[in-house]
């Protein structure tokens, strides 16, 4: 039960992950307009080394005790998990990796659009929408998924906040409050499937409102070293939280405390997920990025 509830919270975090990546790409293009190959190399360095490093524990557990890995999903595919190519059968060893497949997909399309000196965001949006249509026509589930629209939301937020206009603090707070209220008031049975358009309508749009509100100059200018560190470590937290949550659950279950101390278990699981992710960021992710840059720049 605890694991399921925290997975819901983690899944809700995914609705910010994809549009935020698109927003970062749009911002990066404006400040440092790179050629496509350079853009893809930088994204590879940022995303892939730490992903592979955090995949190793999942792989070891799967090889030693396959019966306990992803018990509510199809049998994991090692090849799919390593390559992030979504067309292999099976699930990912690290269940959150499906979003990385979409992220890589977006990076590829965005890199092609970088060939245009202007209107790269418009071109990327048109390509994504066209591919959704093609995917539906030819029944290609991955590219047919409306989840790609969430990348467009991220790029639109960039256009709105950083190029066209500045949201005043009242509009920012209204966006945050309205978006959060809509999500909180949704019935528990509303679908959250990556291939369901309801995800975009019920979660994607409200989440884009929240993201736009928090990124307004009146709110995002607040400086905090702790929040900056958590933001920098968010990707490592994202990749490691499943292992941490399961470890805490197993520990509490071993002592028969998973029901008696349910709330404490949730609090510890959340705190430890953050701590483990921050440590992974400082001790693994940052050194790997530095090393990868040296190797690929040689």
N, C-alpha and C positions, 0 to 999 in steps of 0.2 A: 504493500500500500504506500509506504513512505517513498519508495523508489519511483512509483508511478506518479505521485504528486510532484516530486521534484523534477521528474522528466517533463511534466506539464509546464512548470516554470521555465525549464531550460528550452523547451520547444517554443514558448512564447518569445524567448530571447532571439530565436532564429529569425523572427519577422523583422528584426532590426538589422541583423547581420548582412543580409543580401542587399537591401537598399543602401545601407551605409557603405558597403564596399563599392557600389556604383558611384556614390557621392564622392568617395575618396579618389576614385579614378578620374572623375571629372575635374576635381580640384587639382590633382596632380598634373593633369594635361594642361591646365591653364597656367600653372606656375612653371612647370618644366616639360614643355611639349617634346616628348621623346619619339624617336622612330619606333615602329611596331616591334621590331626585334628587341630593342632595348627595354621597352615597356614590358614585354613578356618575360624577359630575363629577370628584371627586377621583381616582378610578381612571383615568379618561380622561386627566387631566393627567399622571399618573404613568407611564402605559403608552404612550400614542399618539404624542406629539410626538417623543420620541427614536426610536421605532420608524420613523416616517416619515423622520426625518433619516438614520438608518442604512440605510433602504431605497433612498435616492437612488443610492449607488454601484452597488447591484445593478441598478437600473433602467438606469443609463447603460451598464453592461457588457452588459446584455441587449439594448439597442437597437443597440449597436455590434457586438457579437460574440455573437449569440444561440446559436450552436453550442456555446459553452463553458459555458453556464449550466445547471445541474441536468441533466447528461447522463444520469443514471440515474433520472430522474423524468419524468413527463409534461411537456409544454410548459408553461412558466409562464404564469399569467394575471395581467396587470397589475391588472385590476379586483379580482380576488380578493386580490391582495397588498396593495393599498391599503385596501380596505374590511374585510379580514379575515373577510368573509362566506364560509363554507366551501362553499356550495352552487353556486358557479361551477365550471365545468370547469377542469382544469389544476392545476398545482402552484403553490406560493408561490415568489416570486423568492428570498426568504430562507427556506430550508427549515425553520428553526426556528419560523417564524411560525404553523405549524399549532397549536402549543401556545397561542399568543395567542388564536386563535379559541375554543379551549376555555376559556381564562381569561375572555374576554369573556362567553361563555355562562354560566359560573359566576357572574360578577358580576351578570348580569341576574337570575338566579334568586335569588341571595342578597339582592339589593336588594328584590325582591318580599317575601321573607321578613322583611325589616326592618320591614314594616308590623305584624308581630306583636311586641309588647313582650317576650314570653317565647317560648321554644322556637323561635327563628329557626333555630338549627342543626338541630333535629329536623325542622322544616318543609322546610328546604333539602335535607336528606338524603332525605326522603320524595319530594319533587318530582323530584330527580335519579334516584332508583331507578324512579319511575313513568315518567319520560321514557325511560329505557333500555328498559323493557318496551314502551312505545308505539313506540319506534324499531325494535325488533325485529319487532313485529307488522306495521308498515307499511313495513318495509325502508328506514328512513331511517338511513343509515350513520352520520352524524355524531352524532346523539343516541343511537343504539343502542350506541355504543362504551362498553365498561365502564371506559374511562379516567376517566369521571366519578366512579367509586368512589374514585379517589385524592383527590379533593377532600373526600370524606367522611372519609377517613383523617386528613387535615389537621385537620378540625374535631374529630374524636374525640381527637386528640392534645392539642388545646387544652383539651377537657373534662377529659382525664386529668391533665394537668400543671398547668394554671392554675386549675382549679376544684375538682377532687375530691381529689386527693392529690399528694404530692410524691414522686417516685421517689428512693430512696436511691442512693448512688453505685455500689453493687454491682449493683443491678438495671439502672442506666443502662449500666454497662460490659458487662453480659451482653447487653443488647439490642443494643448497638453491635456487639459481637463476633459474636453469633449472626446478625444481619442481614447483616453484611459477609461472614461465612464462607459463608452460604447463596448469596449472589450470586456470590462468587468460585468456588464449587464447581459452579455450574450448567454443564451442557454447552454448548459454543459454539453449537450449533444451536438452542437454545431461542428461540422466537419473541419478538420485541420489538415487534410491530405495535401501533399505537394502537388497533386495533379487535379485538384478540385478548385473550380473558380470561386467557390465560397470562401476559400482562404484569402483570396485577394479582396473580396468584397467586405468580409467580416473582420479580417485581421490586417490585411495589407494597407488599406486606406486609412483606418484609424491609427495604425502604427506609423504611417508616413506623417500623419498630423502631429503625433507626439514627437517624432524625430525632428520635424521642422521647427516645432516649438522650442525644443531644447537647444537647437543649433542657432537660434536667433541671437544676434549680438548682445541683447540685453541679458541673456542667461548664460551663453557659452563663454563669456569673457571672465567669468569667475575662475580664479586660478587656485588650484589645490594640488600639491605634490602627490598626495595620496590618490586622488582621483586620476591624476595623470598616469601614475604607476599602474593603477587598475585598468585604465584604458589601454595602455601599452601591453599589459599582460592578458588582455581579454581573449586573445586568440589562443594562448596557451591554456587559459582557464576553460575555454570552450572545448579544446581537444582532450583535456584530462579529467573533466568533471564526472564522466561516466564511471571511470575507474575509481575515483575517490568516493563517489556516492555508494557504489556497490561495496567497497571495502568497509565503509562505516555501517552499512546495513548488515553485512555479514558479521561484523564484530558485535553489534547489538543483538542480533539473532542468536549468536553463539551463547550469550549469557541470558537469553530469554527476556530481553528488555525492549524488544522492538515495539511492543504494544503498550507496556506500562510507561515507558519513557519516550513516547512517540514524538512529542514536540521537541524535547531535548535532542533527539536523534536528528530531526530535520535541521535544527539550528547548527549542530555540530557538522552535519554533512555540508551545509551551505558554506560555513566558515572554512572548513577544511578544503573544500573545492577551490575557494579563492586562494588560500595559502599555498596549496600544492601548485596551482596555476601560476602564481607569482614566482614561486621558487623555480618552476620549469622555465618561465620566461627569462629570469635572471641567469640561471645556471646552464640552461640548455639552448633556449631559443636564440638569445643574443650572441653567444659564441658561435653557434651554427651559422647564423646570418653573416657574421664577420668572416668566418672561414669560407663560406660559399662565395662571397664577394671576391675574396682573394683568389680563389681557384678559377672562377669564371672571368675574372679580369686579367688573368695572366696571359 
